[in-house]
């Protein structure tokens, strides 16, 4: 696990939005770091404090990125062929909460693939008191190649209400999860959407997608500034 970029600026009012980054199925924190930092412009990644974390479980089978990225590979939880029954899901939620306690506080979550599906469900599970009960509320989401959980047991809790926090979604024209990703967007109150011609991947940012990304960054930076200003004012009152 590691944070992208230098040390936090000392001025609380200027701090970068901090995201916990959850990688894809049978990949790793280092692989996701390469996928994001290797493709997105430095002037985008420099505006975010990105912390990449390995999932808790070693891969139980072959990884789709073997021969492209080096092992080790990890997975957040296991699932059946219908993607409706899960193993080690509660363990995964507890593990993420411990990460957020240890390395937080975090403003948001960024996820790709399995990590994106998980990230998009966590605000709702947190709202229901079923996950992340000991950490601050998730304020923002960045969802790359994501979808809704298919398990009715998880879905009825995770999406009981629309996802209220601002969210950025990457939808690939040739992504096998595209239809499910579109359904996820319908469950969001304030979605920003980047569409790209690729498949199930972290895409590069062309001029059009960069414009959407920058609008999202400006929104969350403004809110982060306002939250930090409120925190400072409250501390001054207490003193």
Order of alpha helices (4+ residues) and beta strands (2+ residues): beta-beta-alpha-alpha-beta-beta-beta-beta-beta-alpha-beta-alpha-beta-alpha-beta-alpha-beta-alpha
